[in-house]
Amino acid sequence: MTEANRTDVFGMPEQIRGLAPARSKLYPPRSRVGQISRARVVERLRMMAWDVLLVTAPAGYGKSTMLAEVAEGDGRATAWLTIDDADNDPTVLLAGVAVALETIEPIDWDLFAQLLHSPISISSGALRGFGWMLAERRTPFLLIIDDVHELVAREAVDVLDALIAALPEGSAIALSGRDGSRLHQGSLRRSRNIEEVGLDELAFGTEDTAQVCSALGIHLEPQEIGRVMERTEGWPLAVYLAAVARNHTSRADSDAVPIGGTTRVLAEFFSDVLLAGLEPATAEFLMALSTLERGSGQMCDEVFRRTGSAALLEDLERRNLLVISLDDRREWYRLHHLWAEFLSTELDRRDPGASLRLAARASIWHEAHGGVNDAIMNAAKAGDLDRVEQLVLANFPLFAAGGRLGTVDRWLALFERADLLARPHLLVVAGFLKFAYGDGSAALEWLALSNERAELDHAEAESGWTSAVAGAALRAAVGCGSAEEMAADARFVYDHLPRGVDWQPFACLLYGAAAFMLGDHARAEQLLREGAFGAAERPLVRALNLSQLAIVHIERDEWDRAAELGDDARSTVRDLDATPMMCLVSAVAAAIESRRGDADGAAERRMIARQQLAGFEGIAPWLNLQTRIALARSSLNAGNRVEASTLLDEAYEILEMVPDAATARDQVANLRRSATTRSRSGSFGPSSLTTAELRVLQFLPTHLSIGEIAERLFVSRNTVKAQSIAIYRKLGTSSRGGAVDIARDAGLID
């Protein structure tokens, strides 16, 4: 990689730069004294025809250094990306891959930025769009992704699967980590040539151990080498440390093989050989550094309240004191994990509570330097859950607006169940997060938890975003109570929030939607106008208020005014079509386009709206009803009575949850009269698919099994199987592939 390429990596647009990985993640590890070549493994791989390489072994088996050798001998351009916990956010992971590939061939950053306007998931157009970008690259490449075991989020693993599926001809990908079981290897083997390297090939033999000792200037007798091999079972890191430890002992002690940072022999080695030979100030610095995942000179100066950290870090790395440089610029460093484990234990022994204090300072440093995720993680490490909550609540709107919902999920996972239950505001964040995802089942689970903890005595609740107000807001948005109950909760939120605060425009939306269902159209109009005006900086909330307001005018047959409002809503959120909560906006747009006579535009909007709506089954009757009613109106205007009847049947079932929704009941009845005759073909064809069936349909083009689809939808396997069979029957096919082809031709899936 040339210096010019390094510069180009960071010449991306401003809106992407914040997602770019640290430079240290884009380079393989540097070769070091004592490193043994894996020529046999590399040569075997060179003779094999593979386009996917999986390297899996426990920590310390030299996976990364072996891959660096593979890269050196590969004739293709190579890109490298090292994974860390932050990459469990699929948006962050995808951006990291894009930046790595930019070093080989330019990325269309404007197009990439458009893909990130919505959450990344296996069924999203964004992930497929990046796959198309990848497949169209002209320069054959080898992409190496290291430490994939850090990926525990299902959505992040889906990104890897999608990258593999989209590899262009002549290119390959190598994945390295401690555990590759989360990858869908069965599905990959059907379409890719996969080669694997595991523990057996990476483990050291007698010759390797002898070479390590020789490179380090250490002499071990054959019997001593045999003992090391027996005790370490060829674990390269343990071999290295045992060899170093043996060089500092006077006898071949059978306990001289280190197996963990705090085990007696290794702890003695770290303490007596490394730590004891350091100046006290240097030892204190290393112990402080052990509390950080990584540190730079500037960060260490500020967090440790000292000076000269950059020079000290470089010196420690040069002296081979298990301080590892993470980039060619020698800016960021980390300690070897076993060394860090020992040092952190030693720090807690010498100064109890020091690691918590340093983590707290690191959190403040990261927040000041724009590292919100690191700030939150260090606050959690410091045990300051109040600060974690504060940071999550402050940054949730920004991250949600940017589609980075996976990161917020990981933040919430920092709390134990008991801690989370004691923080009603975070329960509400979790509920709204799943609501925004279009994950109805999970949203209901969080609603139930919020209801358990919320204060029920509305009359004595204080103003502001209290637990009672937060719980009522989530209940009004997601709950399945009557229209009166929704109105009571929404009115409570509205009355207790000062005008202009964050959640007030959303309260207007909920209160206005409830008032409309109950027949108070004048009150609904007043509230929705207020909500639209107050949500200027919150595009989605503004668009929802405008769309619901357009529905009020449609019921008055004031189509011109409704069209103005609907167009305003669409222009406000034009780039958020993949966001499930956009379903109402899309449905209103479909009704307006069909009224104008734009059949193609209306059909496209209906298809998008039905895809968006699929995740809201069983929750939010207000949203489900008005979306279906608007879609049915558009279908009738287009002459598609089959689709209209299907939607109205679903709306009629939803009305059972809100029997007092007088306006919605009248809307459904009036539209049903317009669709009085339903042909015999009404049970067949793409238009006859129910919303639940459309929800399953989105997963049929993926590699997921019926059971895996059921797990994601929080339903039983039999339910998904029955709905799949219904999809095949209605589409006139007997196979999953046939259903996908027909659905694509009908525009139901991308």
C-alpha positions in Angstrom: 0.0 0.0 0.0 1.5 3.3 -1.1 1.6 6.5 0.9 -0.7 8.0 -1.7 -3.2 5.3 -1.1 -3.2 5.9 2.6 -4.1 9.5 2.0 -6.8 8.6 -0.5 -8.5 6.4 2.1 -9.3 9.4 4.2 -10.4 11.6 1.3 -14.0 10.6 1.6 -17.0 12.9 2.2 -17.5 14.4 5.6 -20.7 12.3 6.3 -18.7 9.1 5.9 -15.5 10.1 7.6 -17.1 9.7 11.1 -17.6 6.0 10.3 -14.1 5.4 8.9 -12.0 2.9 10.9 -8.8 3.9 12.6 -5.7 3.6 10.4 -4.4 0.9 12.6 -7.2 -1.4 11.5 -6.2 -1.2 7.8 -2.7 -2.8 8.2 -1.4 -6.3 8.9 0.8 -6.9 12.0 4.4 -6.0 11.6 7.0 -8.8 11.6 8.9 -9.2 14.8 12.0 -11.0 16.1 11.2 -14.6 16.7 8.4 -14.8 14.2 8.3 -18.1 12.4 7.4 -18.4 8.7 4.4 -20.5 7.9 5.8 -21.4 4.5 4.2 -24.9 4.5 0.7 -23.5 5.1 1.2 -20.7 2.6 2.5 -23.0 -0.1 -0.4 -25.4 0.4 -2.9 -22.5 0.0 -1.1 -21.2 -3.1 -1.7 -24.6 -4.8 -5.4 -24.6 -3.9 -8.2 -22.9 -5.9 -10.1 -21.0 -3.2 -12.1 -17.8 -3.1 -12.9 -17.9 0.6 -10.3 -18.7 3.3 -11.4 -19.4 6.9 -8.6 -19.3 9.5 -9.8 -20.3 12.9 -7.8 -21.0 16.1 -7.5 -19.8 19.7 -5.7 -16.6 20.5 -2.0 -16.7 20.0 -1.8 -19.1 17.1 -0.3 -16.6 14.7 -3.4 -16.3 12.5 -2.8 -12.7 11.6 0.9 -13.1 10.8 0.1 -16.2 8.7 -2.4 -14.2 6.7 0.2 -11.4 6.2 2.4 -14.0 4.6 -0.5 -15.1 2.4 -1.0 -11.5 1.3 2.7 -11.1 0.5 2.7 -14.1 -1.8 -0.7 -13.4 -3.5 -0.5 -11.7 -6.9 -3.6 -9.7 -6.3 -4.0 -6.3 -4.7 -4.7 -6.8 -1.0 -6.9 -4.9 1.5 -6.8 -5.5 5.2 -9.4 -4.8 7.9 -9.0 -5.8 11.6 -12.4 -6.2 13.4 -13.2 -4.9 16.9 -16.4 -4.7 19.0 -17.6 -1.5 17.3 -18.0 -3.4 14.0 -21.0 -5.3 15.5 -22.8 -2.2 14.2 -23.3 -3.4 10.5 -23.0 0.3 9.3 -19.6 0.6 10.9 -18.5 -2.8 9.5 -19.7 -1.9 6.0 -17.9 1.4 6.1 -14.7 -0.3 7.3 -14.8 -2.7 4.3 -15.4 0.2 1.9 -12.5 2.1 3.3 -10.2 -0.9 3.1 -11.2 -1.6 -0.6 -10.7 2.1 -1.4 -7.0 1.5 -1.1 -7.2 -0.7 -4.2 -9.9 0.9 -6.3 -11.9 4.1 -5.7 -15.3 3.8 -4.0 -18.3 5.8 -5.2 -18.7 7.5 -1.8 -21.8 9.4 -2.9 -23.6 6.2 -3.8 -22.2 4.5 -0.6 -23.6 7.4 1.5 -27.0 6.8 0.1 -26.9 3.2 1.1 -26.4 4.2 4.8 -29.6 6.2 5.1 -31.3 3.2 6.5 -30.5 0.3 8.9 -28.4 -2.5 7.4 -30.0 -5.9 7.5 -29.9 -9.1 5.5 -33.2 -8.2 3.7 -32.4 -4.5 3.2 -31.7 -3.0 -0.2 -28.7 -1.2 1.3 -26.8 -4.5 1.8 -27.7 -5.7 -1.6 -26.7 -2.4 -3.1 -23.3 -2.7 -1.6 -23.1 -6.2 -3.0 -23.7 -4.8 -6.4 -21.0 -2.2 -5.9 -18.6 -4.9 -4.9 -19.5 -7.2 -7.8 -18.8 -4.4 -10.3 -15.2 -3.8 -9.1 -12.7 -4.2 -12.0 -9.5 -4.9 -10.1 -9.2 -8.5 -8.7 -8.4 -8.3 -5.0 -7.8 -10.3 -1.8 -9.7 -8.8 1.2 -8.5 -10.0 4.6 -10.8 -9.5 7.6 -9.1 -10.3 10.8 -10.6 -11.0 14.3 -14.0 -11.9 13.0 -14.7 -13.6 16.3 -15.5 -10.0 17.6 -18.7 -10.1 15.5 -21.4 -11.4 17.7 -24.3 -9.4 16.3 -26.4 -11.3 13.7 -26.7 -8.3 11.5 -22.9 -7.9 11.3 -22.4 -11.6 10.4 -25.0 -11.1 7.7 -22.7 -8.4 6.2 -19.9 -10.9 5.9 -22.1 -13.5 4.3 -23.3 -10.8 1.8 -19.7 -9.8 1.0 -18.8 -13.4 0.3 -21.8 -13.9 -1.9 -21.0 -10.8 -4.0 -17.3 -11.4 -4.6 -16.5 -10.6 -8.2 -14.7 -13.1 -10.4 -11.0 -13.4 -9.6 -11.3 -11.9 -6.2 -11.1 -13.7 -2.8 -11.7 -13.0 0.9 -9.9 -14.4 3.9 -11.5 -14.4 7.3 -9.5 -15.0 10.5 -10.8 -15.4 14.1 -11.0 -17.5 17.1 -14.4 -18.9 16.1 -16.0 -19.0 12.7 -19.1 -20.9 13.8 -21.4 -17.9 13.4 -20.8 -17.8 9.7 -23.4 -19.7 7.6 -20.7 -22.1 6.3 -23.2 -24.6 4.9 -24.8 -22.1 2.7 -21.4 -20.7 1.6 -20.1 -24.1 0.6 -22.8 -24.5 -2.0 -21.7 -21.4 -3.9 -18.0 -20.8 -3.0 -14.7 -22.7 -3.0 -13.8 -22.6 0.7 -10.5 -23.5 2.2 -9.8 -23.8 5.9 -6.8 -23.5 8.1 -7.2 -24.5 11.7 -5.4 -25.1 14.9 -3.6 -28.3 13.7 -1.8 -26.5 10.9 -1.0 -23.4 13.0 0.3 -25.2 16.0 4.1 -25.2 16.5 6.1 -28.4 16.0 9.5 -29.2 17.5 11.3 -27.5 14.6 9.2 -24.4 14.9 9.9 -24.2 18.6 13.6 -24.6 18.0 13.5 -21.8 15.4 11.8 -19.5 17.9 14.4 -20.1 20.5 17.2 -19.6 18.1 15.8 -16.3 16.8 15.5 -15.1 20.3 19.1 -16.1 21.2 17.8 -18.8 23.6 19.3 -22.3 23.8 17.1 -25.1 24.9 18.2 -28.7 25.1 16.1 -31.2 23.0 14.5 -32.6 26.1 13.6 -29.1 27.2 12.0 -28.4 23.8 10.0 -31.6 24.2 8.8 -30.5 27.5 7.7 -27.1 26.1 5.9 -28.9 23.3 4.2 -31.3 25.7 2.9 -28.6 28.0 1.9 -26.0 25.4 0.6 -28.4 22.8 2.2 -26.2 20.2 0.4 -23.0 21.3 2.8 -20.4 19.6 2.3 -17.7 22.1 2.9 -20.0 25.1 5.9 -21.4 23.3 7.3 -17.9 22.8 6.7 -16.9 26.4 8.0 -20.2 27.8 11.2 -19.8 25.7 11.7 -16.3 27.0 10.9 -17.4 30.5 13.3 -20.3 30.2 16.0 -17.8 29.2 15.6 -16.0 32.5 15.5 -19.1 34.8 18.3 -21.3 36.0 16.5 -24.6 35.6 14.0 -26.3 33.3 11.2 -26.1 35.8 8.1 -28.1 34.7 6.0 -25.2 35.7 7.8 -22.8 33.5 5.2 -22.9 30.7 2.8 -19.9 30.9 -0.8 -20.6 30.2 -2.5 -17.3 31.4 -1.7 -13.8 32.4 -2.4 -14.5 36.1 -1.2 -18.1 36.4 1.7 -18.5 38.8 4.5 -19.2 36.4 3.5 -16.6 33.9 2.7 -14.1 36.6 6.1 -14.7 38.1 7.7 -14.2 34.7 5.9 -11.0 34.2 6.7 -9.7 37.7 10.2 -10.9 38.2 11.6 -10.6 34.6 9.7 -7.7 33.0 8.1 -5.6 35.7 11.0 -5.7 38.1 13.5 -4.5 35.5 11.5 -1.3 34.8 11.8 2.0 36.4 8.9 2.7 38.8 7.4 5.4 36.6 7.5 3.1 33.5 5.9 0.2 35.5 3.1 2.6 36.6 2.6 3.7 33.0 2.3 0.1 31.8 -0.2 -0.7 34.5 -2.3 2.3 33.6 -2.1 1.4 29.9 -3.4 -2.1 30.7 -6.8 -0.6 31.5 -7.2 0.7 28.0 -8.0 -1.3 24.9 -5.5 0.9 23.0 -3.8 4.2 23.7 -2.0 7.0 21.9 0.5 9.4 23.2 -2.0 12.2 23.5 -4.7 10.1 25.1 -2.2 8.6 27.7 -0.9 12.1 28.5 -4.4 13.4 29.3 -5.9 10.3 30.9 -2.8 9.5 33.0 -2.1 13.1 33.7 1.5 13.0 32.6 3.7 14.1 29.6 5.9 12.3 27.2 3.7 9.3 26.6 4.3 9.2 22.8 8.0 8.8 23.2 7.7 6.3 26.0 5.3 4.1 24.0 7.7 4.0 21.1 10.6 3.2 23.4 8.6 0.4 25.1 7.7 -1.1 21.7 11.3 -0.9 20.5 12.4 -2.7 23.6 10.0 -5.5 22.8 8.2 -5.2 26.2 5.0 -6.7 24.7 3.8 -3.2 23.6 2.4 -3.6 20.1 2.3 -0.8 17.6 -1.1 -0.8 15.8 -0.1 1.3 12.8 2.9 2.3 10.7 2.8 5.8 12.1 3.3 4.5 15.6 0.5 6.5 16.9 -1.7 3.9 18.6 -0.5 1.0 20.8 -1.8 -1.8 22.8 -0.4 -4.3 25.3 -0.2 -8.0 24.6 -3.4 -9.4 26.1 -1.6 -11.7 28.6 0.7 -8.9 29.7 -2.3 -6.6 30.0 -4.1 -9.2 32.1 -1.2 -9.5 34.5 -0.7 -5.7 34.7 -4.3 -4.9 35.4 -4.4 -7.5 38.2 -1.2 -6.0 39.6 -2.7 -2.5 39.4 -5.8 -3.5 41.3 -3.6 -5.2 43.9 -1.4 -2.1 44.4 -4.1 0.5 44.1 -7.7 -0.8 44.4 -10.1 1.3 42.3 -7.4 2.7 40.0 -8.6 0.9 36.9 -12.1 2.3 37.5 -10.8 5.8 37.9 -8.7 5.5 34.7 -11.6 4.1 32.7 -13.8 7.0 33.9 -11.1 9.5 32.6 -10.8 7.6 29.4 -14.6 7.9 28.9 -14.4 11.7 29.3 -11.4 11.8 26.9 -13.2 9.8 24.2 -16.4 11.9 24.5 -14.4 15.1 24.1 -12.7 13.7 21.0 -15.9 12.5 19.3 -15.6 8.8 20.3 -19.1 8.3 21.6 -18.9 4.5 21.5 -15.6 4.4 23.3 -16.8 6.9 25.8 -19.8 4.7 26.6 -17.7 1.5 26.8 -15.2 3.0 29.2 -18.0 4.5 31.3 -19.4 0.9 31.6 -15.9 -0.4 32.5 -15.7 2.2 35.2 -19.0 1.0 36.6 -20.7 4.3 36.0 -24.0 3.2 34.6 -25.5 6.6 35.3 -23.0 8.1 32.8 -23.7 5.3 30.4 -27.4 6.1 30.6 -26.7 9.8 30.1 -24.6 9.2 27.1 -27.0 6.8 25.5 -30.0 9.1 26.0 -28.0 12.1 24.6 -26.8 10.2 21.5 -29.7 7.9 20.7 -31.5 10.4 18.4 -28.4 11.0 16.4 -27.4 7.4 16.0 -31.0 6.3 15.2 -31.3 9.0 12.6 -28.1 7.7 11.0 -29.3 4.2 10.9 -26.8 3.0 13.5 -29.4 1.1 15.5 -27.0 -1.9 16.1 -24.7 0.3 18.1 -27.5 1.5 20.3 -28.5 -2.2 20.8 -24.9 -2.9 22.1 -25.1 0.0 24.5 -28.3 -1.3 26.0 -26.6 -4.7 26.3 -24.1 -3.2 28.8 -26.9 -3.2 31.4 -27.8 -6.3 33.4 -31.5 -7.0 33.4 -32.0 -5.6 36.9 -30.1 -2.4 36.1 -32.1 -1.9 32.9 -35.4 -2.4 34.7 -34.4 0.2 37.2 -34.0 2.8 34.3 -37.4 3.3 32.7 -36.0 5.8 30.2 -33.7 3.2 28.7 -36.6 0.7 28.6 -38.4 3.3 26.4 -35.3 3.8 24.2 -35.2 0.0 23.7 -38.8 -0.1 22.8 -38.6 2.8 20.4 -35.5 1.3 18.9 -37.3 -2.0 18.1 -40.3 0.0 16.9 -38.0 1.9 14.5 -36.5 -1.4 13.3 -40.0 -2.6 12.5 -39.5 -5.4 15.0 -43.0 -5.7 16.5 -42.5 -8.6 18.8 -39.4 -7.1 20.4 -41.1 -3.8 20.8 -44.0 -5.4 22.7 -41.5 -7.2 25.0 -39.9 -3.8 25.9 -43.3 -2.3 26.3 -44.3 -4.9 28.8 -41.1 -4.3 30.7 -41.7 -0.6 30.6 -45.3 -1.0 31.9 -44.0 -3.1 34.8 -41.7 -0.3 35.9 -43.6 2.9 34.9 -45.4 4.9 37.6 -49.1 4.4 37.0 -50.4 7.3 38.9 -50.6 9.8 36.1 -52.3 12.5 38.2 -49.3 13.1 40.5 -46.5 12.8 37.8 -44.2 15.7 37.5 -43.7 17.5 34.2 -40.8 16.6 31.9 -39.5 13.4 30.6 -40.2 11.3 33.7 -40.6 7.6 33.8 -44.4 7.9 33.8 -44.3 10.1 30.7 -41.8 7.9 28.9 -43.8 4.8 29.6 -47.0 6.4 28.4 -45.3 7.5 25.2 -44.2 4.0 24.4 -47.5 2.6 25.3 -49.4 5.0 23.1 -47.0 4.3 20.1 -46.7 0.5 20.4 -49.5 -0.7 22.6 -52.6 -2.6 21.5 -55.2 -0.9 23.7 -58.3 0.9 22.7 -58.3 4.3 20.9 -59.5 5.9 24.2 -56.5 4.3 26.1 -54.1 5.5 23.4 -55.6 9.0 23.6 -55.3 9.0 27.4 -51.6 8.0 27.3 -50.8 10.4 24.4 -52.7 13.3 26.1 -50.8 12.6 29.3 -47.5 12.8 27.5 -48.5 15.9 25.6 -49.7 17.7 28.8 -46.5 16.9 30.7 -43.9 17.9 28.1 -43.0 21.6 27.6 -43.3 22.8 24.1 -40.1 22.5 22.1 -38.6 19.5 23.9 -37.3 16.5 22.1 -40.3 14.2 22.4 -43.1 16.8 22.2 -43.7 16.6 18.3 -44.0 12.8 18.6 -46.5 13.3 21.4 -48.5 15.5 19.0 -48.5 12.7 16.4 -49.7 10.1 18.8 -52.4 12.3 20.4 -53.5 13.6 17.0 -53.7 10.0 15.6 -55.8 8.9 18.5 -58.1 11.9 18.3 -58.7 11.2 14.6 -59.6 7.6 15.3 -62.1 8.7 17.9 -63.7 11.2 15.5 -62.4 14.5 16.8 -61.0 15.6 13.5 -60.6 19.3 14.5 -58.5 18.4 17.6 -56.5 16.0 15.4 -55.7 18.7 12.9 -54.6 21.1 15.5 -52.2 18.6 17.2 -50.8 17.3 13.9 -50.0 20.8 12.7 -48.3 21.6 15.9 -46.3 18.4 15.7 -45.2 19.1 12.1 -44.2 22.6 12.9 -42.2 21.6 16.0 -40.3 18.7 14.3 -38.3 20.7 11.8 -35.1 19.0 12.9 -36.6 15.6 13.1 -37.5 14.7 9.5 -39.3 11.3 10.2 -41.5 12.7 13.0 -42.4 15.7 10.9 -43.2 13.5 7.9 -45.5 11.3 10.0 -47.4 14.3 11.4 -47.8 15.7 7.8 -49.0 12.3 6.5 -51.5 11.8 9.2 -52.7 15.4 8.7 -53.1 14.6 4.9 -55.4 11.7 5.9 -57.6 14.1 7.8 -58.0 16.2 4.7 -58.6 13.1 2.5 -61.5 12.2 4.7 -62.9 15.7 4.0 -62.4 15.1 0.3 -59.9 18.0 0.3 -57.5 16.2 -2.0 -55.5 19.3 -3.2 -54.6 20.1 0.4 -53.9 16.5 1.2 -51.6 16.3 -1.8 -49.6 19.4 -0.6 -49.1 17.8 2.8 -48.2 14.4 1.3 -45.7 15.9 -1.1 -44.1 17.9 1.8 -43.8 14.7 3.8 -42.2 12.8 1.0 -39.7 15.5 0.3 -38.8 15.7 4.0 -37.7 12.0 4.1 -36.9 11.2 0.5 -33.9 9.1 1.4 -35.5 6.9 4.1 -37.6 4.5 2.1 -36.0 1.5 3.9 -37.0 2.8 7.3 -40.0 0.7 8.4 -41.7 3.6 10.2 -42.0 5.3 6.8 -44.9 3.0 6.0 -47.6 5.7 6.6 -45.7 8.3 4.6 -45.4 5.9 1.7 -49.0 4.7 1.9 -50.3 8.3 1.8 -48.0 9.0 -1.1 -49.5 6.0 -2.9 -53.1 7.2 -2.4 -52.1 10.7 -3.7 -50.3 9.3 -6.7 -53.2 7.1 -7.7 -55.6 10.0 -7.3 -53.4 12.0 -9.8 -53.5 9.1 -12.2 -49.9 8.1 -11.8 -50.4 4.4 -11.9 -46.7 3.4 -11.9 -45.8 5.8 -9.1 -48.7 4.6 -7.0 -47.8 1.0 -7.6 -44.2 1.6 -6.6 -45.3 3.4 -3.4 -47.7 0.6 -2.5 -45.0 -2.0 -2.9 -42.6 0.0 -0.7 -45.2 0.7 1.9 -46.2 -3.0 2.2 -42.6 -4.0 2.7 -42.2 -1.3 5.4 -45.3 -2.4 7.1 -44.4 -6.0 7.4 -42.6 -5.8 10.7 -45.5 -4.0 12.6 -47.8 -7.0 12.9 -49.6 -7.2 16.3 -48.6 -3.7 17.5 -49.5 0.0 16.9 -53.1 -0.3 15.7 -53.2 3.4 14.7 -50.2 3.0 12.4 -51.4 -0.4 10.9 -54.9 0.8 10.3 -54.2 4.1 8.6 -51.4 2.6 6.5 -53.7 -0.2 5.2 -56.6 2.2 4.7 -54.4 4.5 2.6 -53.0 1.6 0.6 -56.5 0.1 0.0 -57.7 3.5 -1.2 -54.7 3.6 -3.7 -55.4 0.0 -4.8 -59.1 0.8 -5.5 -58.1 3.9 -7.5 -55.8 1.7 -9.5 -58.6 -0.9 -10.1 -56.8 -3.5 -8.0 -59.7 -4.9 -6.0 -57.9 -8.0 -5.0 -55.1 -6.1 -3.2 -57.7 -3.6 -1.7 -59.8 -6.5 -0.4 -56.8 -8.1 1.2 -55.7 -4.9 2.9 -59.3 -4.2 4.1 -59.7 -7.7 5.5 -56.5 -7.1 7.5 -57.7 -3.7 8.7 -61.0 -5.2 9.8 -59.1 -7.8 12.0 -57.1 -5.0 13.5 -60.2 -3.1 14.4 -61.0 -5.8 16.9 -58.2 -4.3 19.0 -59.6 -0.8 18.8 -63.4 -1.3 18.6 -63.9 2.4 19.6 -62.0 3.7 16.6 -65.1 5.2 15.0 -63.4 7.0 12.1 -61.3 4.0 11.1 -64.3 1.7 11.2 -66.2 4.1 8.9 -63.2 4.3 6.6 -63.0 0.6 6.3 -66.7 0.2 5.8 -66.8 2.9 3.0 -63.9 1.4 1.2 -65.4 -2.1 1.5 -68.5 -0.9 -0.3 -66.3 0.3 -3.1 -64.8 -3.2 -3.4 -68.0 -5.1 -3.2 -67.1 -7.7 -5.8 -64.1 -9.8 -5.4 -63.3 -12.1 -8.3 -62.6 -15.8 -7.9 -58.9 -15.0 -8.6 -58.9 -13.0 -5.3 -57.2 -15.8 -3.5 -54.3 -15.9 -5.9 -51.6 -13.7 -7.4 -49.1 -11.3 -5.8 -51.8 -8.9 -4.8 -53.4 -11.4 -2.6 -50.4 -11.8 -0.3 -51.1 -10.7 3.3 -48.8 -8.5 5.2 -47.6 -11.5 7.3 -46.8 -13.4 4.1 -45.0 -10.4 2.7 -42.9 -10.3 5.9 -41.8 -13.9 5.3 -41.3 -13.2 1.6 -38.6 -10.7 2.3 -36.4 -13.5 3.7 -36.9 -16.0 1.0 -34.1 -14.7 -1.3 -31.7 -15.1 1.6 -29.7 -18.2 2.7 -31.7 -18.5 5.9 -33.6 -21.7 6.7 -37.3 -21.8 7.7 -36.2 -22.2 11.3 -33.8 -19.2 11.1 -36.5 -17.1 9.5 -38.8 -18.0 12.3 -36.2 -17.1 14.9 -35.8 -13.6 13.4 -39.6 -13.1 13.2 -40.2 -14.4 16.7 -42.7 -16.9 15.5 -42.8 -20.6 15.3 -41.2 -22.7 12.6 -44.6 -24.1 11.7 -46.0 -20.6 11.2 -43.3 -19.7 8.7 -43.7 -23.0 7.0 -47.4 -22.5 6.6 -47.0 -18.9 5.4 -44.3 -20.1 2.9 -46.7 -22.7 1.5 -49.4 -20.0 1.2 -47.0 -17.8 -0.7 -46.1 -20.6 -3.1 -49.8 -21.4 -3.7 -50.8 -17.8 -4.3 -47.9 -17.2 -6.6 -48.5 -20.4 -8.5 -45.2 -22.1 -7.8 -44.0 -25.0 -5.8 -40.5 -23.8 -4.9 -38.7 -21.1 -2.9 -36.7 -20.1 -6.0 -39.8 -19.8 -8.1 -41.6 -17.7 -5.5 -38.6 -15.4 -5.4 -38.5 -15.0 -9.2 -42.2 -14.2 -9.4 -42.1 -11.8 -6.5 -39.2 -10.0 -8.1 -41.1 -9.7 -11.3 -44.1 -8.3 -9.4 -41.9 -5.7 -7.6 -42.6 -7.2 -4.2 -38.9 -7.7 -3.4 -35.7 -6.0 -4.8 
